[in-house]
Amino acid sequence: MKAFKRGAIVLILMLATVNLTQAQNYNIKRVFIYNFIKYVQWPPAYSQGDFVIGVVGNSEMVKHLEDMATKKKAGGRTIIIKKYKSISEISKCNMLFIPKERSNLLPQILKATANISTLIISEKDGMAKSGSGINFVMIDGKPKFELNTAAIEQKNLRVSNELLSLAIKI
């Protein structure tokens, strides 16, 4: 019985560490996303009113982005976080985050957002090559991001040279 209790405690501690690491991972992505706001230029129709960041599905990222939105502005604009349960709900937004568990929806999302200037951000290996504008990756244990210049240009977005110099270009 004691061995079972010790094993359960070790398992709980391991799971707590995994959750902490995931939370740290989302915090890092949140910082990246906020900085993307500063280094990406949207067309005039997307540069007025609230700055909208959409998230596809139920992702832990939502609460991290909502926390950011309460503390930060997008150049004086209020940041609004919208959670989309389905592709049909996706509307005009400045950024759209696709969590790893929803990455299989990228082709349909690209089709649904073909005529809107939305920066698509993903977090699964290979997604930038599949059409995401920015994709988070881990390289040598460090968070990095890939930038698909063709996908960005297709959305009528402009990326600063500073952001391009930090990106892994696809």
C-alpha positions as CSV (number, residue, x, y, z in Angstrom):
1,M,0.0,0.0,0.0
2,K,2.9,2.4,0.8
3,A,4.5,1.7,-2.5
4,F,1.2,2.5,-4.2
5,K,1.0,5.8,-2.4
6,R,4.6,6.7,-3.2
7,G,3.9,5.8,-6.8
8,A,0.8,8.0,-6.9
9,I,2.7,10.9,-5.4
10,V,5.5,10.6,-7.9
11,L,2.9,10.5,-10.7
12,I,1.1,13.5,-9.4
13,L,4.4,15.4,-9.2
14,M,5.3,14.4,-12.7
15,L,1.9,15.6,-14.0
16,A,2.2,18.9,-12.2
17,T,5.6,19.4,-13.9
18,V,4.1,18.6,-17.3
19,N,1.3,21.1,-16.7
20,L,3.7,23.7,-15.6
21,T,5.8,23.2,-18.7
22,Q,2.7,23.4,-20.9
23,A,1.6,26.7,-19.1
24,Q,5.1,28.1,-19.6
25,N,4.9,27.0,-23.3
26,Y,1.7,28.9,-23.7
27,N,3.1,31.9,-21.9
28,I,6.0,32.0,-24.3
29,K,3.7,31.7,-27.3
30,R,1.5,34.5,-25.9
31,V,4.6,36.8,-25.8
32,F,5.4,35.9,-29.4
33,I,1.9,36.5,-30.5
34,Y,1.8,39.9,-28.8
35,N,5.1,40.9,-30.5
36,F,3.8,39.7,-33.9
37,I,1.1,42.4,-33.5
38,K,3.9,45.0,-33.6
39,Y,5.7,43.6,-36.6
40,V,2.9,42.7,-38.9
41,Q,1.0,45.3,-40.9
42,W,-2.6,44.6,-41.9
43,P,-4.6,46.3,-44.7
44,P,-6.5,49.5,-43.7
45,A,-9.8,47.6,-43.2
46,Y,-8.1,45.5,-40.5
47,S,-6.3,48.4,-38.8
48,Q,-9.4,50.0,-37.2
49,G,-11.6,49.0,-34.3
50,D,-10.8,46.1,-32.0
51,F,-7.8,43.9,-32.7
52,V,-9.3,40.4,-32.8
53,I,-7.4,37.2,-32.1
54,G,-9.4,34.0,-32.8
55,V,-8.7,30.6,-31.4
56,V,-10.0,27.4,-33.0
57,G,-11.6,25.0,-30.4
58,N,-11.0,24.5,-26.7
59,S,-7.4,25.4,-26.1
60,E,-5.6,26.3,-23.0
61,M,-4.2,29.1,-25.1
62,V,-7.5,31.0,-24.7
63,K,-7.0,31.9,-21.1
64,H,-3.4,33.0,-21.7
65,L,-4.5,35.2,-24.5
66,E,-7.4,36.6,-22.5
67,D,-4.9,37.4,-19.7
68,M,-2.7,39.3,-22.2
69,A,-5.8,41.1,-23.6
70,T,-6.7,42.5,-20.2
71,K,-3.2,44.0,-19.8
72,K,-2.1,45.0,-23.3
73,K,-3.3,46.9,-26.3
74,A,-2.5,46.5,-30.0
75,G,-1.2,50.0,-30.7
76,G,-4.0,51.7,-28.7
77,R,-6.6,49.2,-29.9
78,T,-8.4,46.8,-27.5
79,I,-7.5,43.2,-28.0
80,I,-10.5,40.8,-28.1
81,I,-10.1,37.0,-27.9
82,K,-12.8,35.0,-29.8
83,K,-13.1,31.3,-29.4
84,Y,-14.5,29.5,-32.5
85,K,-16.1,26.1,-31.9
86,S,-16.4,25.4,-35.6
87,I,-14.9,26.6,-38.9
88,S,-18.3,28.0,-39.9
89,E,-18.1,30.5,-37.0
90,I,-14.8,32.0,-38.1
91,S,-15.2,35.6,-39.1
92,K,-13.0,38.6,-39.8
93,C,-10.1,38.5,-37.3
94,N,-6.6,39.8,-37.3
95,M,-5.0,36.5,-36.1
96,L,-6.3,33.0,-35.9
97,F,-4.5,30.5,-33.6
98,I,-4.8,26.8,-34.5
99,P,-3.8,24.6,-31.6
100,K,-2.0,21.4,-32.3
101,E,-5.0,19.2,-31.6
102,R,-7.0,21.1,-34.3
103,S,-4.2,21.2,-36.9
104,N,-6.0,18.7,-39.1
105,L,-8.5,21.5,-39.9
106,L,-5.9,23.7,-41.5
107,P,-7.0,23.0,-45.2
108,Q,-10.6,23.8,-44.3
109,I,-9.6,26.9,-42.3
110,L,-7.4,28.2,-45.2
111,K,-10.4,27.8,-47.5
112,A,-12.8,29.5,-45.1
113,T,-10.3,32.5,-44.6
114,A,-9.2,32.7,-48.2
115,N,-10.6,36.2,-48.7
116,I,-9.8,37.7,-45.4
117,S,-6.5,39.2,-44.2
118,T,-6.0,36.9,-41.2
119,L,-2.6,35.8,-39.9
120,I,-2.9,32.1,-39.4
121,I,-0.7,30.9,-36.5
122,S,-0.2,27.2,-35.8
123,E,1.9,25.0,-33.5
124,K,2.5,21.6,-35.1
125,D,5.5,20.6,-37.2
126,G,5.0,21.0,-40.9
127,M,2.1,23.4,-40.7
128,A,4.0,26.4,-42.2
129,K,4.7,24.3,-45.2
130,S,1.0,23.4,-45.4
131,G,-0.1,27.1,-45.5
132,S,0.0,28.5,-42.0
133,G,1.6,32.0,-42.0
134,I,3.5,31.4,-38.7
135,N,4.1,28.1,-37.0
136,F,5.6,27.6,-33.6
137,V,8.3,24.9,-33.4
138,M,10.9,23.7,-30.8
139,I,14.4,23.4,-32.0
140,D,17.1,22.2,-29.6
141,G,14.6,22.7,-26.8
142,K,14.1,26.3,-27.6
143,P,10.9,27.9,-28.9
144,K,11.2,29.3,-32.5
145,F,8.8,30.2,-35.3
146,E,8.6,29.5,-38.9
147,L,7.3,32.1,-41.3
148,N,5.7,31.2,-44.6
149,T,6.3,34.4,-46.7
150,A,4.0,33.2,-49.5
151,A,1.1,32.5,-47.2
152,I,1.6,35.9,-45.5
153,E,1.6,37.7,-48.9
154,Q,-1.5,35.8,-50.0
155,K,-3.3,37.4,-47.0
156,N,-2.2,40.9,-48.0
157,L,-0.1,41.2,-44.9
158,R,3.3,42.8,-44.6
159,V,6.0,41.6,-42.2
160,S,8.8,43.8,-40.9
161,N,12.4,43.0,-41.7
162,E,13.0,42.6,-37.9
163,L,10.5,39.8,-37.7
164,L,11.8,38.2,-40.9
165,S,15.3,38.2,-39.4
166,L,14.1,36.2,-36.4
167,A,12.1,33.7,-38.3
168,I,12.8,30.4,-39.9
169,K,11.7,31.2,-43.5
170,I,9.6,28.7,-45.3
